[in-house]
Amino acid sequence: MKANTYKKRFRPKLEPLYFVIGRRIRSLRKQQSLTLFYIGKCAGLTPTCIANIEAGAQRVTVHALLEIAKALETTICDLTAE
């Protein structure tokens, strides 16, 4: 079995909420012309982590979400509201 097939087959499925949060983060970040590096630096995460969070491929802790929200000048409520 190829390594790429293994990753796709056994990648854990995340809750749809993570996709919604990620889309909101990306949308706000792009509206404000902020970089992945800047948001990552503010949240204490790497740009790759921020990209994965925006793609809904990585869980985000409450603490990191709070720091991301601060960097975007918004609240956690705005990022998680349905």
Secondary structure, 3 states (H helix, E strand, C coil): CCHHHHHHHHCCCCCHHHHHHHHHHHHHHHHCCCCHHHHHHHHCCCHHHHHHHHCCCCCCCHHHHHHHHHHCCCCHHHHHCC
